[in-house]
Amino acid sequence: MVAGLVHPQGSAAVLEDLDQRPAKAVRIAVSHAEDPVTALAEIRRQLAHARPSFILLFVPSRLSPEGLAAALPAALPDAVVFGCTTAGQITPRGYEDDALVALAFERSHFRVASTLFVPISPVSIAEVVQQTERLSEQFRATPGRQRLALIFADGLSKQEDILVAALEAGLKDIPVFGGSAGDGLRFERTQVLRNGEFHSNAALLLLLETDLAFCGLGFDHFQPTESRMVVTKAVPEERLVLEINGAPAAQEYARLVKVPVGALSPTIFAENPVLVRNGNIYHVRAIQQIHGENGLTFLSAIDDGLLLTLGRGKEIIRTLDSGLTVTDRQGEPPDFILGFDCYLRKLEIDRKGLEAEASGRFRERRVVGFSTYGEQHLGVHVNQTFVGVAFFRPRGSAPL
């Protein structure tokens, strides 16, 4: 179903800006209020002058999605609102955990169409391809404008790998980027927002058309070591590994990273990821948590016989700085960067006392977005990765 384009009589304003130069194409609002009604009222006041095509809402784990859904019709009555629950937010201040973030995409620069895939567990590849193709056909292209897609999926569905592969087939040459919805560090319930309702076991696809040049970003900070391991017993549909190298999975992983099994934690998993090689590229297969006594639950697809390589981190701030340094052909920085950043990256940054530095880089590079349970980058579901889209001002064009 194609979402209607809106022409609200008032919304969106300028919050604090990343380099004192207001973004032209998106207006940002942030609330730290503890109840949904007050939070949305603050968002509405901050978005008092925007004319958005649509609004993205990134929801902290402490705010009730049901409460937000109930308050949305009165708070933003004329707006098309999409969004998801998160494992943290990236605001104009940098990393935060308790902020309701609204991004109002100006209708002078954006058009949008949407569809909801529900249920996605299990994913029907044929239905996803057909639904995606239908959306693209109904949303007729405007000459001189470019297209991209954003995907927000239930981060506990364990279906993102199949979903994004199907999307790539349906979208053909339209690039797709996105993040899996989060739930803080509780891992209980993750949801996406469309048409005033939050949905679990679902994925939201937004098809965007814009007159802005843009480019996709995707980077991590790991390199392979000499430590190899083979998955010898797995439950693929649950992303669950029971044995590695013929030994109980948690026990063998702990041995390889040289910590007691009892010391395994999200921080240990964040700093000692396992990698999967695809050609000459290594992708992170992040570990979510211990399952039972010795199983390991992963955040990406896993299977019997899969060869894994233990990863070693490079300097995370340096790679963040390098990865976010993009310009258009005129050498101008982005108007803003929409960012999807794995929650495990933030855990590592926090533990190392680097949150202020990382937040400073986000402010300098004009990044807004959220911490995810997984990232989608050009048809691949990845972990422990920063994925983003850099949008440039209308006069610019995307980097070569």
C-alpha positions as CSV (number, residue, x, y, z in Angstrom):
1,M,0.0,0.0,0.0
2,V,1.4,3.4,-1.0
3,A,1.5,5.9,1.8
4,G,-0.2,9.2,1.1
5,L,2.0,12.3,0.8
6,V,1.1,15.0,3.4
7,H,0.8,18.7,3.3
8,P,0.6,19.6,7.0
9,Q,-0.3,23.0,8.1
10,G,2.7,23.2,10.5
11,S,5.4,20.8,11.8
12,A,9.2,20.7,12.1
13,A,11.8,23.3,13.2
14,V,15.4,23.8,13.8
15,L,16.8,22.2,17.0
16,E,20.5,22.6,17.8
17,D,22.6,22.1,14.7
18,L,25.7,20.1,14.3
19,D,28.0,22.8,13.0
20,Q,25.8,25.9,13.5
21,R,24.7,25.6,9.8
22,P,21.1,24.5,9.7
23,A,20.3,21.4,7.6
24,K,18.1,22.3,4.7
25,A,16.4,19.0,4.0
26,V,15.6,17.6,7.5
27,R,14.4,19.2,10.7
28,I,15.4,17.5,14.0
29,A,13.4,17.5,17.2
30,V,14.4,15.7,20.5
31,S,12.5,15.2,23.8
32,H,13.7,13.7,27.0
33,A,10.3,13.8,28.6
34,E,9.3,10.6,30.6
35,D,5.8,10.2,29.3
36,P,4.6,9.9,25.6
37,V,2.1,12.7,25.7
38,T,4.6,15.3,27.0
39,A,7.4,14.0,24.7
40,L,5.2,14.3,21.6
41,A,4.0,17.7,22.6
42,E,7.6,18.8,22.8
43,I,8.4,17.3,19.4
44,R,5.4,19.1,17.9
45,R,6.6,22.5,19.3
46,Q,10.1,22.0,17.9
47,L,8.6,21.0,14.6
48,A,6.5,24.0,14.3
49,H,7.6,25.4,11.0
50,A,8.6,22.4,8.9
51,R,6.6,21.1,6.0
52,P,7.5,17.4,6.0
53,S,6.8,14.7,3.5
54,F,7.1,12.4,6.4
55,I,8.6,12.1,9.9
56,L,10.9,9.4,11.3
57,L,10.5,8.7,15.0
58,F,13.2,6.8,16.9
59,V,11.8,5.6,20.2
60,P,13.9,5.0,23.4
61,S,13.2,1.7,25.3
62,R,11.8,3.6,28.4
63,L,8.9,5.1,26.4
64,S,5.8,2.9,25.9
65,P,5.1,2.3,22.1
66,E,1.4,1.9,23.0
67,G,1.4,5.2,24.8
68,L,3.1,6.9,21.8
69,A,0.6,5.3,19.4
70,A,-2.3,6.6,21.4
71,A,-0.9,10.1,21.6
72,L,0.2,10.4,18.0
73,P,-3.2,11.4,16.4
74,A,-3.5,14.5,18.6
75,A,0.2,15.4,18.7
76,L,0.9,15.1,14.9
77,P,-2.5,14.9,13.3
78,D,-1.5,15.8,9.7
79,A,1.8,14.0,9.5
80,V,2.8,10.7,8.0
81,V,4.9,9.2,10.8
82,F,7.1,6.1,10.5
83,G,9.7,4.8,12.9
84,C,10.9,2.0,15.3
85,T,12.0,1.2,18.8
86,T,15.7,1.4,19.4
87,A,18.7,0.4,21.5
88,G,19.8,4.0,21.8
89,Q,19.7,7.2,19.7
90,I,22.1,9.5,17.9
91,T,20.9,13.0,18.4
92,P,22.5,16.4,17.6
93,R,24.4,15.9,20.9
94,G,25.7,12.5,19.9
95,Y,25.0,9.2,21.6
96,E,22.0,9.1,23.9
97,D,19.8,6.4,25.6
98,D,16.6,8.2,26.6
99,A,15.8,10.6,23.8
100,L,12.7,10.5,21.5
101,V,14.1,11.7,18.2
102,A,12.0,13.0,15.3
103,L,13.4,13.7,11.8
104,A,11.1,15.7,9.6
105,F,12.1,15.2,5.9
106,E,11.1,18.3,4.0
107,R,8.6,17.7,1.3
108,S,10.4,20.1,-1.0
109,H,13.2,17.6,-1.2
110,F,11.6,14.2,-0.5
111,R,8.7,12.0,-1.5
112,V,7.9,8.7,0.2
113,A,5.9,5.5,-0.3
114,S,5.7,2.7,2.2
115,T,4.7,-0.9,2.7
116,L,4.6,-3.2,5.7
117,F,5.8,-6.8,5.6
118,V,3.9,-8.8,8.3
119,P,4.5,-11.4,9.4
120,I,8.2,-11.8,8.6
121,S,8.8,-14.9,10.6
122,P,9.1,-16.9,8.4
123,V,9.8,-14.7,5.4
124,S,8.1,-15.5,2.2
125,I,10.7,-14.5,-0.4
126,A,8.2,-14.5,-3.3
127,E,5.7,-12.3,-1.4
128,V,8.4,-9.8,-0.4
129,V,9.6,-9.6,-4.0
130,Q,6.1,-9.1,-5.3
131,Q,5.1,-6.6,-2.7
132,T,8.3,-4.6,-3.3
133,E,7.9,-4.6,-7.0
134,R,4.3,-3.5,-6.7
135,L,5.3,-0.6,-4.4
136,S,8.0,0.5,-6.9
137,E,5.6,0.4,-9.8
138,Q,2.9,2.4,-8.0
139,F,5.3,5.1,-6.9
140,R,6.1,6.6,-10.2
141,A,9.5,8.1,-10.8
142,T,10.0,11.9,-11.2
143,P,12.5,12.9,-13.8
144,G,15.7,14.3,-12.4
145,R,15.3,12.7,-9.0
146,Q,17.0,9.7,-7.4
147,R,15.6,6.8,-5.4
148,L,16.7,4.8,-2.4
149,A,15.0,2.6,0.1
150,L,15.1,2.4,3.9
151,I,14.2,-0.8,5.8
152,F,13.4,-1.1,9.5
153,A,12.9,-4.6,10.7
154,D,11.9,-6.3,13.9
155,G,15.3,-6.9,15.5
156,L,14.2,-10.1,17.2
157,S,12.7,-11.7,14.1
158,K,15.9,-13.5,13.0
159,Q,14.8,-13.0,9.4
160,E,16.7,-9.9,8.3
161,D,19.2,-11.9,6.2
162,I,16.5,-13.4,4.0
163,L,14.5,-10.3,4.0
164,V,17.2,-7.9,2.7
165,A,18.2,-10.5,0.0
166,A,14.6,-10.6,-1.2
167,L,14.4,-6.8,-1.1
168,E,17.4,-6.5,-3.3
169,A,15.7,-8.7,-5.9
170,G,12.5,-6.7,-5.7
171,L,14.2,-3.3,-5.7
172,K,16.6,-4.2,-8.5
173,D,18.9,-1.1,-8.9
174,I,17.5,0.9,-6.0
175,P,20.0,0.8,-3.1
176,V,18.6,-0.2,0.3
177,F,19.9,0.8,3.8
178,G,18.5,0.3,7.2
179,G,18.6,-0.9,10.8
180,S,16.9,-3.5,12.9
181,A,14.7,-2.2,15.7
182,G,16.0,-2.5,19.2
183,D,14.8,-2.7,22.8
184,G,17.6,-1.3,24.8
185,L,19.6,-4.3,26.1
186,R,16.5,-6.2,27.2
187,F,15.9,-8.2,24.0
188,E,12.2,-8.7,24.7
189,R,10.2,-6.8,22.1
190,T,11.1,-4.8,19.1
191,Q,8.6,-2.9,16.9
192,V,8.3,-0.8,13.8
193,L,5.8,2.1,13.4
194,R,3.5,2.7,10.4
195,N,0.1,4.4,10.1
196,G,0.0,5.2,13.8
197,E,0.5,1.5,14.9
198,F,3.5,-0.3,16.2
199,H,4.1,-3.8,14.9
200,S,6.2,-6.7,16.0
201,N,7.2,-9.6,13.7
202,A,7.1,-7.0,10.9
203,A,9.3,-4.9,8.7
204,L,8.7,-1.4,7.3
205,L,10.0,-0.5,3.8
206,L,10.2,3.2,2.8
207,L,10.9,4.0,-0.8
208,L,12.3,7.6,-1.0
209,E,12.6,9.9,-4.0
210,T,14.9,13.0,-3.5
211,D,16.5,15.8,-5.4
212,L,19.5,15.6,-3.1
213,A,22.6,13.7,-4.1
214,F,23.4,11.0,-1.6
215,C,25.9,8.2,-1.0
216,G,25.8,5.1,1.2
217,L,28.2,4.5,4.0
218,G,29.2,1.1,5.6
219,F,32.2,0.4,7.8
220,D,33.4,-1.5,10.8
221,H,36.7,-1.5,12.7
222,F,37.7,-5.1,12.8
223,Q,40.4,-7.2,11.0
224,P,40.7,-11.0,11.0
225,T,43.1,-12.8,13.3
226,E,44.7,-16.3,12.8
227,S,42.1,-17.9,15.2
228,R,39.6,-20.0,13.2
229,M,36.6,-21.9,14.3
230,V,34.0,-24.1,12.6
231,V,30.3,-24.3,13.6
232,T,29.8,-28.0,14.2
233,K,26.2,-27.9,15.6
234,A,23.7,-25.2,15.0
235,V,20.0,-24.5,14.8
236,P,19.9,-22.1,11.8
237,E,16.3,-20.9,12.1
238,E,17.1,-19.7,15.7
239,R,20.5,-18.3,14.8
240,L,21.7,-20.6,17.6
241,V,25.2,-22.3,17.8
242,L,25.5,-25.2,20.1
243,E,29.0,-26.4,19.2
244,I,32.1,-24.9,17.9
245,N,35.1,-27.1,16.9
246,G,33.2,-30.0,18.3
247,A,33.0,-28.4,21.8
248,P,30.2,-26.6,23.6
249,A,30.0,-23.2,21.8
250,A,30.3,-20.8,24.8
251,Q,33.1,-22.9,26.3
252,E,35.1,-22.9,23.1
253,Y,34.5,-19.3,22.3
254,A,35.6,-18.3,25.9
255,R,38.8,-20.4,25.4
256,L,39.6,-18.6,22.2
257,V,39.1,-15.1,23.7
258,K,40.9,-16.2,26.8
259,V,38.2,-15.4,29.4
260,P,36.3,-17.7,31.8
261,V,32.8,-18.8,30.5
262,G,31.3,-16.9,33.4
263,A,32.9,-13.7,32.3
264,L,31.2,-13.7,28.9
265,S,29.0,-10.6,28.4
266,P,27.8,-8.2,25.8
267,T,31.0,-6.2,26.2
268,I,33.2,-9.3,25.6
269,F,31.1,-10.2,22.5
270,A,31.4,-6.6,21.3
271,E,35.2,-6.5,21.6
272,N,35.8,-10.1,20.3
273,P,33.5,-10.6,17.3
274,V,33.6,-13.5,14.9
275,L,33.9,-12.7,11.2
276,V,32.6,-14.5,8.1
277,R,34.6,-14.1,4.8
278,N,32.7,-13.3,1.6
279,G,35.2,-13.1,-1.2
280,N,37.9,-10.6,0.0
281,I,35.5,-8.9,2.5
282,Y,34.9,-10.0,6.1
283,H,31.5,-9.3,7.7
284,V,30.8,-9.5,11.5
285,R,28.5,-12.2,12.8
286,A,27.8,-10.7,16.1
287,I,27.0,-12.8,19.2
288,Q,23.9,-11.6,21.0
289,Q,24.0,-13.6,24.2
290,I,24.6,-17.0,25.9
291,H,21.7,-19.4,25.3
292,G,21.2,-21.9,28.1
293,E,24.4,-23.2,29.6
294,N,26.7,-23.3,26.5
295,G,24.8,-22.1,23.4
296,L,25.5,-18.8,21.7
297,T,22.7,-16.8,20.0
298,F,23.9,-14.7,17.0
299,L,22.4,-11.6,15.4
300,S,22.9,-12.8,11.9
301,A,22.5,-16.1,9.9
302,I,24.5,-19.0,11.1
303,D,24.7,-22.7,9.9
304,D,26.5,-26.0,10.3
305,G,29.9,-26.0,8.7
306,L,30.3,-22.2,8.7
307,L,33.9,-21.1,9.0
308,L,34.3,-18.3,11.5
309,T,37.4,-16.1,12.1
310,L,38.0,-14.3,15.4
311,G,38.2,-10.6,14.8
312,R,40.5,-8.0,16.4
313,G,39.5,-4.4,16.7
314,K,41.3,-1.4,15.2
315,E,41.1,2.0,16.7
316,I,37.4,2.7,16.7
317,I,37.4,6.5,16.8
318,R,39.9,6.7,13.9
319,T,37.8,4.4,11.8
320,L,34.7,6.3,12.7
321,D,36.3,9.6,11.7
322,S,37.5,8.1,8.4
323,G,34.3,6.4,7.6
324,L,32.2,9.6,8.1
325,T,34.5,11.8,6.1
326,V,32.7,12.2,2.8
327,T,32.1,15.2,0.6
328,D,30.4,15.9,-2.7
329,R,32.2,16.8,-5.9
330,Q,32.5,20.4,-4.8
331,G,34.1,19.3,-1.6
332,E,31.1,20.2,0.5
333,P,30.2,18.0,3.6
334,P,26.7,16.4,3.8
335,D,23.6,18.3,4.7
336,F,23.1,15.4,7.2
337,I,23.9,11.7,7.6
338,L,21.2,9.3,8.5
339,G,22.9,6.7,10.6
340,F,22.3,3.1,11.7
341,D,24.9,2.1,14.3
342,C,25.1,-1.3,16.0
343,Y,24.5,-1.2,19.7
344,L,27.6,-3.4,20.2
345,R,29.7,-0.5,18.9
346,K,28.3,1.8,21.5
347,L,29.0,-0.8,24.2
348,E,32.6,-1.0,23.2
349,I,32.9,2.8,23.0
350,D,31.3,3.2,26.5
351,R,33.6,0.6,28.1
352,K,36.7,2.4,26.6
353,G,35.5,5.8,27.9
354,L,35.3,7.1,24.3
355,E,31.6,8.2,24.2
356,A,32.4,11.9,24.3
357,E,34.9,11.5,21.4
358,A,32.5,9.5,19.4
359,S,29.6,11.9,20.0
360,G,31.9,14.7,19.0
361,R,32.5,13.0,15.7
362,F,28.8,12.6,15.1
363,R,28.2,16.2,15.9
364,E,30.9,17.3,13.5
365,R,29.7,15.1,10.7
366,R,26.0,15.9,11.3
367,V,24.9,12.4,12.1
368,V,21.4,11.6,13.4
369,G,19.9,8.1,13.8
370,F,19.8,5.2,16.2
371,S,21.5,2.2,17.7
372,T,20.4,-1.0,16.1
373,Y,20.2,-4.8,16.6
374,G,21.6,-5.2,13.1
375,E,22.3,-3.2,10.0
376,Q,21.2,-3.6,6.4
377,H,23.6,-2.5,3.7
378,L,23.0,-3.0,0.0
379,G,21.4,-6.4,0.2
380,V,23.5,-7.7,3.1
381,H,22.5,-8.0,6.8
382,V,25.5,-7.1,8.9
383,N,26.5,-6.6,12.6
384,Q,28.8,-4.3,14.6
385,T,28.8,-2.0,11.6
386,F,27.9,1.7,11.0
387,V,25.6,2.0,8.0
388,G,24.4,5.3,6.8
389,V,23.2,7.6,4.0
390,A,24.9,10.9,3.5
391,F,22.6,13.5,1.9
392,F,24.1,16.5,0.3
393,R,22.7,19.9,-0.4
394,P,20.9,20.3,-3.7
395,R,23.9,22.1,-5.5
396,G,26.2,19.1,-4.8
397,S,26.4,15.6,-6.3
398,A,27.4,12.3,-4.7
399,P,31.1,11.3,-4.5
400,L,32.4,9.1,-7.2
